C-alpha cells in the first residue's frame, strides 16, 4: 500500500514538531525533484510535437492580362569550350568592365521571412552554386553567338582579368559586359557560362538581386539539352532592352504544343506570346512563350526591388516556372526545403498532356548569358508596346540602330550585369 506524499508529510509534521526544520528540508527537496521532472516532461512534449508543427509557405496566385506577343530564341547547343579552372574570385568588389566607372560593390537584400520550424522536403540538392565557389563547375562558352549579337564570349581567365566576373563583398557572383567607351570594329566582351552538371527532370532555383538591363541588352537564364532542338530548351528568364515583364519560353522538336490559347484553362497566370506550337524549326525559333504579368519580374524594375527568386520545375506533369519577388519568397525556399505544391499558380506551364516532358526534354545544363543586340534586341529597337518599352530604344537613345549604339556608348552598359546569390538544382528523393 502507498500513502500520498502530501499526507505522509503532514503526518510527519504533526508527529515531530520539534524537528520541523527537518520536515521543511525534506519538503523543499521533494519540490525541487518534482520541478526537474516536470521540466524534463515539458521538453519531451515539445520534442515530440516539433516534428508536427510546420509553417505554411506563402503561395503566389496571379491573374493574367493580354500583352503584345514577341519572342525570338536561341539556336545552339549549350556546350562550352576553353573552360579553365578556378572559382572566379579575383575581385572582391563588383567589376568595372573596361572603364573607370565601377558597378555597385554589393547589394544588401532580404530573403523573406525565416521559417519558425524546420521544414522537410523530398527535393534534395544535387548541385549548388554560391559564394566564393560559385564559378566552380561552370564551363565558359567561347563560340560565336548563335543569336547574332555583337559580343565576343570569353574564357574564364579573360573574364576575370577584364573584371567581367567576380565575387563581390556581399558574396554574390557578378557577370558583366565590357564597358570600354568605344569598340569600333570590334565586339564587346561578354560572358556565357554553362553548368558541367546535366540533369533530366528536377527543380532549378535561381536567386538573383540584379540582372542586365537597358537598350541593347538581351540577358537570359535558361536550360538546354543536346542536339538542339531535339533535347529541348527552357528559357526561365529572358527579355530585351527596357522590358519589365519576364518571358519564359520552351523550344522543342515537332509535336509539342499548348493545348489551348487560354492561360487560365492551362493553369498559369502569364500571357501567351508566340503561339501554341512549341516546335522551334516550325515557328522561326519562336517556340511557346509566356509573358509574366508582374511588372517587376525583369530588368530595371526587378533590380529596384532587390530582385527575387525564379524556380523551374520539370517533372512528369510538365514544366512550370514561378517568380517570387524578394519580399515574397516562400519560407520553404529560404529553408532549402522546397515544396512546389504549395507555391500556387505558376507564371508559365507546359503540361505533359500536350508536350510530354520526358519526350521533348533531356540532359539539360543551366546557362547564364548576356548578349547585345542580336536577333531580338535589334529586331525591336524601334518598337514599343511591350511593358517597359513605352518609348522605343531608337527614340530614347537618338541612335537609329542597336549596333551603332552598342559600339559607341560603353558607359550605357554599367547596368548590364548579373548579380546572383545562388543557383540550386534539386532532385526528388521520393
N, C-alpha and C positions, 0 to 999 in steps of 0.2 A: 504494500500500500504506500502511496506517495502523498505527502501533505503539500498543499500550495505553499510556495515560498513565502508569500506575504503573511500567511497565518503562522508559519514557523517563526518568522522574525518577530511577529507580535508577541508570541508566547515567550520567546527568549527575553524580550524586553521586560515583560512583567515578572518573569522568573528571577532575573538577575539585575535588579535595579542598580546595585552598587557598581556593576560593570557596564554601564550604559555606553561608555566610550568604545568598548569592545564591539558592542552591537552596532554602533554608528559606523565604525570602520568596516565591519562586515557588510553593512548595507551599502556603503559607498563602493566597496569592491564589487559587489553584485551589480550595482548600477553601471559601473564602468565597463564590466564584461558585457552587459546587455547592450550598451551603446555600440561597442565594437562589432558585435554580431549583427546588430541592426544595420550599421553602415555597410558591412560586407554583403548583406542581403540586398541592399539598395543597389550596390554596384553590380551584383549578379543580375538583377532585374533589368538594369539599364543595358548591360552587355547583351542579354537575350533579345531585348526589344530593338536594339540599334540596327540589326540586320533587316528589320521590317519597316523602318522609317526612312523613306526616300523622297527627296524634294522633287516635285514635278517640274521638268524644264518648260520654258516658255515656247510654245509653237507660234509660228508666224503665218497668219492666214491673210492672203491678199487677193484683191479683185482686179481683173484685167480691164484695160481700155484699149481702143484701137489706135495704132500708130502707123506711120508710113513705112512700108517694107523696104529693106535693102540688106543684102548680105553678099559678100564675096569672101571665100575662104581660101585656105592654103592647099597646095597640091604636091606635097612631098612627104617622104617618109621621115621619121623622127631621128634618124641616126646622127651621130656626131663624129668628127674626126679631129686629129691633132689634139686630143684631150691631154691635159697634164695633171699631175698630182698636186695635192695641197688643199688648203681649206679657204683660200682667198681672204686672208685676214691681214693683208699688208697695210691696211689703213684703218685706224680706229675711228675715223670720222667719215661722214658721207663724202663722196668724191666731188671734185670739181673737174669734170672731164674735159681736159684740154683748154681750160680757160681759168682766169683768175677768180671768177665768181664761184663760191662753193655752195653746194646744196646744204640743207639743214643737217646739223650733226646728229640729231636724234629726234625721235618723235615719241612723246610720252602719251600713252593711251591706257584706257581701262578695258578690261576684257569681260565685262559683265559681272553679275553677282556670283560670288563663290557659293558652292553648294554647302548646305548645313550638315549634310550627312554623306558618307561615302557612297558613290553611285557605282553600279555594276553594269557591264555591257558584254554582249557576245562578240563585239568588234574589238579586236586586239591589234596593236600597232605592228605592222610588218616592216615599215621603213619610216624613219623620222629625220627631218632636215631642219635644224635650227641652230642659233647661236654661232659660236666660232667655227663649228664644223659644218655649217650649212652647205658649203660648196663641195664637201666630200661626197662622192657618189653621183656627181653630175658630169656628163660629157659636154664640152664646149664645141658647138657646131661651127664649122668654118667653111661650109659650102656656100654656093650662090643662093641668094634669097629667092625661093620659089614663088613669092608673091610680087616680084619685080620692084622691090623697094630700093631706094638709093642709099643703101648702107652696106658695110662690109662686116660680116660677123667674124670676130677674132677669137683666138685661143685664150686659155686661162692666163698665161703669163703676160700676154699683151694686154688683156683686160685689166689685170692688176697694175701693170706699170703705167697704164694710161688713166688710172683711177676710175675705170668703168665699173669695177666690182670692189666691194669691201664689206667689212662688218662694222657698223657704226657703234657709237658709245652706248646705244640702247640695246646692243646685241642683235640688231636686225640686219639682214642681208640687203645690200644695195646693188642694183644692176641698172646702169645708166647708159647714155649715148654720148658721143663726142660733141663737145660744145665749143670747139675751135671756131673763131669768128667766121672764117670763110674756108670752104673746102672746094674751091673751083676746080673742076676737072676730076675730083675725087669724091668718093662716097664717105659719109660719116661712119665712124666705127660704132659698132653696137654688139650686143650680147644675146646669144640664144643658147640655152642650156637644156639638156635632156637627161632624165634620170637613167642611170645604168640599170636600175631595178625595173623589171617589167612585170605586169600583172594582168590577169584575166578575171574580171569581176573584182569588186572591192568598194571601198569608201575612201575618197580623197577629200581632205580638209585643208584648205589654204587660208592662212591668216595674214592679211596684208594691211599696212597702215597708209600706204601711198602707192599709186600706180601712175605710169606715164600719161601725160595729158597735154593738150594744145594742138593747134593746127599743124598738120603734117605727121602726127604720131599715129601709130597703129600697134598698140600692145595686145598681147594675148597670153592667157594661161590655159593650157589645153592638154589633152592626151591623144596619143596617136598609135596606131598599130602598123605592122609591116605591110609592104606591098600595097601602098595606098592606091585606091580606097578600099581594097579587099579587107584590111584589118580594121577599118573604121577610124573615124576621128570624132572626138568630143571636145568642142570648144566651150570651156566653162566660163571664162571671162574674155570678152573681146569687144572692141569698138574703135572708133577713129576720131581724130580731130577734137572738137569740143563736146562730144556726146556725153550725156549724163546718165543714160539708161543702158545697162549691160545687155549684151546679146549673147545667148547660148545657142549653139548650133551643132547638129551632127551631120557628117558626110559619110556616105556608105556606098556599097555596091548596089546594083539593081535589086529591087524587091522590098526595100524598107520604106515605109510611108507613115504619115499620121493618118489615122482612120477618119478624121473629121477636121473641119476648119474651125470648130467651136472649142475654144480653150477650156471652158467650164466643163463640157462633156468629156474632155480628155484629161481633166483632173489637174490642171495647173493654172497659175494666175497671170502668166505673161500673155503677150500678144504675138500671134503667129506672123512671121515675116518670111518671104521667100517661097511660100507654097507648102504643099503637103508631101511632095515627092522628095525623099532624102538622098536619092542616088546622085552622087557628085557629077558623074560624067553625063548625066541626062539633064542637069539643071545649070550648066555653066559654072560648076563648083559651088553653087549657092546652098545646096542641102536644105535641111529643115531648120529654120531659125526661129527663136522665141525671144522677144524683147521684154525685159523686166518692166514692171510698172513703177518701181521705185525710182524716183528722180535723183537719188544719191547712191546708186549702185555702180556708177562708173565715173571715171575722170575726176575733174576738179571737185565736183560735189561729193564724191566718195572720199577724197582726200580731206575735205573740210570737216568731216565728221570723225576723223581718225580712222577711216577705213572700216573694215569688218571682216567677216568670215564667209568664204564660199565653200560649199560642200557639193560633191558629186557622188551619188550612189548608183552603182552598177551591179544589179543582181538579176535573178531570174525573171523578175517582174518588169524589167526595163532599165532605163537610165533616167535619173532625176537630178535636178540642180536646185539648190537653195541659196539665198543670200540673207545674211543676218548683219545688220549694221552694228557698229561697235557697242552701242548701248543695249543691244537686244540679243546678244549671243547666248544661246541656251546653256544652262549650267552643266548639262551633261557633256557638252563640247569642252567647256572650260576645265572640267574634271578629268578629261581624257577618257570618258566612258560614253561615247556617242550612242544615242538612241533615236535613229531616224524616224521610227514610227511615231514619235511624239513631236516632230517638227512642223506639223501642219502641212498645208498645201504648198508644193514646190513652185518656184517661178517657171520651171520648164520640166517637161516629162515626155519621154518617148516610150510608150508601152510595148512590151514584147508581143502583145496580141497582133500588132501590125508591123513590128520591127524586132524580130527575135534577137535579144541581146547576146545570146551565145552564138548566133549565126553571123551577125554583122560586125561584131567587135571581138578582138582577141589580141593578147600580148602587147598591151599598151605601156608606154612610158609617159611620164608627165613632162611638160615643156613650158618654159618661160621664154618669150621673145619680145623685142621691140623693134619693129621696122619703121621706116619713114617713107611717106608717100605710098608707093606700091599701087596695086590694082584698086584697092578700096579707098584709101585716103585721097589719092589723086582723083579717082573717079567721081568723088562727091565734093571736090574742092570748091566748086561754085554753087553747091546745092544748099538748101535749107529745108526745114520741115521735120527734122528728126529732133527729139528732145535734147536741148542743149545747144542746138545749132540754129538759133533764131536769125543769126546773120552768117552768111557764108564766109568761109576762110578767105576767099578771094577779096571779099569786101572788107573784112576785118583787118587783113594784113596789107591790103593795097597791092598785092603781088598776084599776077594773073595765073601762075602755075605753082603747084606744090613743089616741084623740083627746084625752081628758081629761089623760092623762099627758103627751103631747107639748106641749100648750098651756101647762102649768103647771110644767114641770120643765126649763128650758133648760140647766141645768148637766149634765143627764144626757146631753147631746149633744156633750160635749167630744171624744169619740172618734168622732164621726160625720163623719169627713173622709177623703178620698183623699189619699195622698201617692204621687205617681207619678214614677218616674225617667225613663221614656221610653215612647213608642209608636212602633213602626216598621212600616210597611206595605211589603211586598216584592211584586215581580212576577217571574215566571220569565222569564229571558232566553233560554232554550233553544228 
